[in-house]
């Protein structure tokens, strides 16, 4: 069974999480959003949830994402 990567950015609900086939694509989308907000002095965190379908996504994330001072994405396993 294939798992997907569900990206929640900021206050997104699980239903609003974006689905990606690969982790690298989810992290790239977060990087794009976070860097855009950083231009305006704003920071935003995100979480990644691994599941075979949206119905099976649980509240507790598998990874937490943030952008550090140098503009790199920090991925921490939850």
Residue pairs with C-beta under 8 A, 6 or more apart in sequence:
1 52
2 52
3 50
3 51
3 52
4 19
4 20
4 21
4 50
4 51
4 52
4 53
5 19
5 20
5 21
5 22
5 23
5 25
5 26
5 48
5 49
5 50
6 14
6 17
6 18
6 19
6 20
6 26
6 48
6 49
6 50
6 51
6 54
6 57
7 17
7 18
7 19
7 20
7 26
7 29
7 30
7 46
7 47
7 48
8 14
8 16
8 17
8 46
8 47
8 48
8 49
8 61
9 18
9 30
9 33
9 44
9 46
10 44
10 45
10 46
14 49
14 54
14 57
14 59
15 54
17 49
17 54
17 57
18 26
18 29
19 54
20 26
20 29
23 48
26 48
27 48
27 65
27 73
27 75
30 46
30 65
30 73
31 67
31 73
33 44
33 46
34 43
34 44
34 46
34 65
34 66
34 67
34 73
35 67
35 71
37 43
37 44
38 67
38 71
43 66
43 67
44 67
45 64
45 65
45 66
46 64
46 65
46 66
47 61
47 62
47 63
47 64
47 65
47 78
48 61
48 62
48 63
48 64
48 65
48 75
49 57
49 58
49 61
49 62
50 62
51 57
51 58
60 78
61 78
62 77
62 78
63 75
63 76
63 77
63 78
64 75
64 76
64 78
65 73
65 74
65 75
65 76
66 73
66 74
66 76
67 73
67 74
68 74
